Amino acid sequence: VQSITHTAGGPSREAWLFFDADLKRMETRPMPPSGFDPRDRPWYTGALKGRVQFLTRPYMFFTTREIGLTQSTAAANGRAVVALEQNLSDLATTLQGLRLTPHTELALVSDDGHVYGYFDLARVYHQVGKELELTTVADLGVPALAALAAKDAPPRQTVTFTADGAAWFGVTVPLASFPGRDLKLLVAMPDHDLLASARAGLARQLWLALGLMVALVAIGWFVGRRLGRALTGLTHQAERLTRFDFHPAPPTESGISEIRQLDGVLNTVCLTIQNFLSTTETIGAEPGLDRMLAKVLEQTVAA
């Protein structure tokens, strides 16, 4: 604890108080006067003046010489002020952790357009003499955030816009209201980040559909070729019948039962006609009646 004790009409005493985990004082270390008086700081006077929560602009902390801002509030009786300091580097780390995608842009901006928090602290402020000047969102060098701020969209309503030749989604989230300034969080997300997974899924489905289509075409070509070969054989067999060639053809090999059945029927027709033709030849060529009758009987039974 950094302690500064003032006595009426006397010098102030400064000391560092060290405590253990149980908040028991372990050491009191006197320190030389630093000239620091919290009652002169903007966060103290601002909280007492308005008796409401007060937020400073970013400034240099007296003790650590870091850049940050302070939120403060006064007690109800006006005899005390409690303040919370926020280092801008910690704020930048917090914003970094809020990024939903690798290219998401976030910035903490006041109602007058000045940037209070961004990933890159070097862009947030610059020193002019002993004073710190905050960068405006238009001068931050991030086209997406500048376009979103200029769009002046309703709070918490997602909008689409174009920045630096790319499509973006953006939303403005109000955070807190303080005397003299309101803070809001600008969130801009590129279209290719937000829809990358969906587009990748569509691409995978498209390639899967194309692969399945190619496979089906190959299977259809194979089956059609086998079917066409079998039908071609049946066609040739039917053409032989038109030429009065009734000799049975070799069995057609096919995986389709109907084609095998049709092939068997055609061969049976050929055999039957061949037997009747042989019977006719026997009747006309055999001079002996007994032999002719025996052959006709055999051929009729075969038919």
C-alpha positions in Angstrom: 0.0 0.0 0.0 1.3 3.4 -0.9 0.4 5.6 2.0 0.5 9.4 2.2 -0.5 11.0 5.6 -1.1 14.7 5.9 -0.9 16.5 9.3 -2.4 19.9 10.0 0.3 22.5 9.4 3.1 19.8 9.1 4.8 18.0 6.3 3.2 14.9 4.7 4.7 11.5 5.5 4.9 8.8 2.8 5.4 5.1 3.3 5.0 1.8 1.7 3.1 -0.8 3.7 3.7 -4.5 3.1 1.1 -7.1 4.0 1.0 -10.9 4.0 -1.7 -13.1 2.5 -3.8 -12.6 5.7 -3.5 -8.8 5.4 -1.2 -8.6 8.5 1.3 -5.8 8.2 4.8 -7.2 7.8 6.8 -4.0 7.2 6.4 -0.2 7.0 9.0 1.3 4.8 9.4 5.2 5.0 9.8 6.8 1.6 11.0 10.3 0.6 8.4 12.9 -0.4 7.3 12.3 -4.0 5.1 15.4 -4.4 2.1 13.3 -5.3 -1.2 14.5 -3.9 -4.2 12.5 -5.2 -6.5 15.3 -4.3 -5.1 17.3 -7.2 -5.6 14.6 -9.8 -8.4 14.9 -12.4 -10.1 11.7 -11.3 -10.4 13.0 -7.7 -11.7 16.5 -8.5 -14.0 15.2 -11.2 -15.6 12.6 -9.0 -16.2 15.2 -6.2 -17.6 17.8 -8.6 -20.3 15.7 -10.1 -20.9 13.1 -7.4 -21.3 10.5 -10.2 -19.0 8.0 -11.8 -16.2 9.9 -13.6 -13.9 8.8 -16.3 -10.6 10.6 -17.2 -9.1 10.8 -20.6 -5.9 8.7 -20.9 -3.0 10.2 -19.1 0.4 9.3 -17.6 0.1 7.7 -14.1 2.3 9.5 -11.5 3.8 6.5 -9.9 4.4 3.9 -12.7 4.6 6.5 -15.6 2.3 4.2 -17.6 -0.5 5.4 -19.8 -4.0 4.7 -18.8 -7.3 6.0 -17.7 -9.1 6.2 -14.3 -12.7 5.6 -13.4 -13.7 7.1 -10.0 -16.7 7.7 -7.8 -17.2 9.8 -4.6 -18.7 8.5 -1.4 -22.2 9.6 -0.4 -20.8 12.0 2.2 -18.3 13.4 -0.2 -15.4 12.7 2.2 -13.8 9.9 0.1 -13.1 9.0 -3.5 -12.5 5.4 -4.8 -10.8 5.0 -8.1 -9.9 2.2 -10.5 -7.0 2.6 -12.9 -6.9 0.8 -16.2 -3.6 0.5 -18.0 -4.1 1.0 -21.8 -1.7 -1.9 -22.4 -4.0 -4.2 -20.3 -7.0 -2.8 -22.2 -5.3 -3.7 -25.5 -4.7 -7.2 -24.3 -8.3 -7.5 -23.2 -9.5 -6.3 -26.7 -7.1 -8.8 -28.3 -8.8 -11.6 -26.3 -12.2 -10.6 -27.6 -11.3 -11.2 -31.3 -13.6 -13.8 -32.7 -11.6 -14.3 -35.9 -8.0 -13.6 -36.9 -8.9 -10.4 -38.8 -11.6 -9.0 -36.5 -11.0 -5.3 -35.6 -12.1 -3.8 -32.3 -11.7 -0.4 -30.8 -13.0 1.4 -27.7 -14.2 4.8 -28.9 -15.8 7.8 -27.2 -18.7 9.8 -28.5 -16.5 12.5 -29.9 -14.6 9.9 -32.0 -11.4 9.5 -30.0 -10.0 6.1 -29.5 -9.5 4.9 -26.0 -8.4 1.4 -26.7 -6.9 -0.6 -29.6 -4.6 -3.5 -30.1 -1.7 -1.3 -31.2 -1.0 1.3 -28.5 1.3 3.3 -30.7 -1.8 4.3 -32.8 -3.9 5.3 -29.9 -2.1 8.4 -28.6 0.9 10.6 -29.3 2.5 13.0 -27.0 2.5 16.8 -27.7 4.8 18.4 -25.2 3.6 17.2 -21.8 0.1 16.4 -23.0 -1.3 13.3 -24.6 -3.3 13.6 -27.7 -5.7 10.8 -28.5 -6.1 9.6 -32.1 -9.5 9.7 -33.7 -11.0 6.6 -35.3 -10.8 8.3 -38.7 -7.0 8.7 -38.2 -6.4 5.3 -36.7 -5.4 3.7 -40.0 -8.0 1.0 -39.9 -10.5 1.5 -42.8 -13.0 -0.9 -41.5 -13.4 0.8 -38.1 -13.5 4.3 -39.8 -16.2 3.1 -42.2 -18.2 1.6 -39.3 -18.0 4.7 -37.2 -19.0 6.9 -40.2 -22.0 4.6 -40.8 -23.5 5.7 -37.4 -25.5 2.5 -37.2 -28.1 1.9 -34.4 -26.6 0.3 -31.3 -26.4 -3.5 -31.2 -27.6 -3.8 -34.8 -25.5 -5.7 -37.3 -24.7 -3.8 -40.5 -22.8 -4.6 -43.7 -20.5 -2.2 -45.4 -17.5 -2.1 -47.7 -14.0 -1.1 -46.6 -10.7 -1.3 -48.5 -12.4 -3.2 -51.3 -13.7 -6.0 -49.0 -17.2 -6.7 -47.5 -17.5 -6.4 -43.7 -20.0 -7.0 -40.9 -20.1 -4.5 -38.1 -21.8 -3.7 -34.8 -21.6 -0.9 -32.3 -22.0 -1.9 -28.6 -22.6 0.9 -26.0 -20.5 0.3 -22.9 -20.9 3.1 -20.3 -22.0 6.7 -20.0 -19.9 9.2 -18.0 -20.2 12.9 -17.7 -18.9 14.5 -20.8 -18.4 11.2 -22.8 -20.0 8.0 -23.7 -17.9 4.9 -24.6 -18.8 2.3 -27.2 -17.1 -0.7 -28.6 -16.7 -0.9 -32.4 -16.5 -4.5 -33.8 -15.8 -5.1 -37.4 -15.5 -8.6 -38.9 -14.5 -9.4 -42.5 -16.9 -11.4 -44.6 -14.3 -13.9 -45.6 -13.5 -14.7 -42.0 -17.1 -15.0 -40.9 -18.2 -17.2 -43.8 -15.0 -19.0 -44.4 -16.1 -22.2 -42.6 -19.5 -22.1 -44.4 -17.9 -21.7 -47.8 -15.4 -24.4 -47.0 -18.3 -26.7 -46.1 -20.0 -25.9 -49.4 -16.8 -26.5 -51.3 -16.4 -29.9 -49.7 -20.0 -30.8 -50.5 -19.5 -29.7 -54.1 -16.4 -31.9 -54.5 -18.2 -34.8 -52.8 -21.2 -34.4 -55.2 -18.8 -34.2 -58.2 -16.9 -37.3 -57.1 -20.2 -39.2 -56.5 -21.4 -38.1 -60.0 -18.2 -39.3 -61.6 -18.5 -42.6 -59.8 -22.1 -43.1 -60.9 -21.2 -42.2 -64.5 -18.4 -44.8 -64.4 -20.7 -47.4 -62.9 -23.4 -46.6 -65.4 -21.0 -46.8 -68.3 -19.7 -50.2 -67.1 -23.2 -51.6 -66.5 -24.5 -50.2 -69.8 -21.5 -51.7 -71.7 -22.2 -55.1 -70.2 -25.9 -54.7 -71.0 -25.2 -53.5 -74.5 -22.9 -56.4 -75.2 -25.6 -58.9 -74.2 -28.3 -57.1 -76.2 -26.0 -57.0 -79.2 -25.6 -60.8 -79.0 -29.4 -61.2 -78.9 -29.7 -58.9 -81.9 -27.2 -60.9 -83.9 -29.1 -64.1 -83.1 -32.4 -62.5 -84.2 -30.7 -61.4 -87.4 -29.7 -65.0 -88.1 -33.3 -66.1 -87.7 -34.3 -63.6 -90.4 -31.7 -65.2 -92.6 -33.1 -68.7 -91.9 -30.1 -69.6 -89.9 -31.6 -71.7 -87.1 -28.4 -73.0 -85.6 -28.3 -72.3 -81.8 -25.8 -69.6 -80.7 -23.5 -69.9 -77.7 -25.1 -68.9 -74.4 -25.1 -65.2 -73.7 -23.2 -64.2 -70.5 -25.1 -61.5 -68.7 -25.8 -60.6 -65.1 -29.4 -59.8 -66.0 -31.7 -62.7 -65.6 -34.3 -61.5 -68.1 -31.6 -61.4 -70.9 -30.5 -64.9 -70.0 -34.1 -66.1 -70.2 -34.6 -64.4 -73.5 -31.4 -65.9 -74.9 -32.6 -69.4 -73.7 -36.0 -68.9 -75.4 -34.3 -67.9 -78.7 -32.0 -70.9 -78.6 -35.1 -73.1 -77.9 -36.9 -71.6 -80.8 -33.9 -72.3 -83.1 -33.7 -75.9 -81.9 -37.4 -76.5 -82.4 -37.3 -75.0 -86.0 -34.1 -76.9 -86.7 -35.8 -80.2 -85.7 -38.9 -79.5 -87.8 -36.7 -78.7 -90.8 -34.7 -81.9 -90.2 -38.1 -83.8 -90.1 -39.1 -82.3 -93.5 -35.7 -83.2 -95.0 -36.1 -86.7 -93.7 -39.5 -87.1 -95.2 -38.4 -85.9 -98.5 -35.0 -87.7 -98.6 -35.5 -91.1 -97.0 -36.7 -93.7 -99.4 -37.4 -96.4 -96.9 -40.7 -96.0 -95.1 -39.7 -97.7 -91.9 -36.4 -95.8 -91.5 -38.3 -92.5 -92.4 -40.9 -93.1 -89.8 -38.3 -93.9 -87.1 -36.3 -90.7 -87.9 -39.5 -88.6 -88.0 -40.5 -90.0 -84.6 -37.1 -89.2 -83.1 -37.1 -85.7 -84.5 -40.7 -85.0 -83.4 -39.9 -86.2 -79.8 -36.8 -83.9 -79.8 -38.9 -81.0 -81.1 
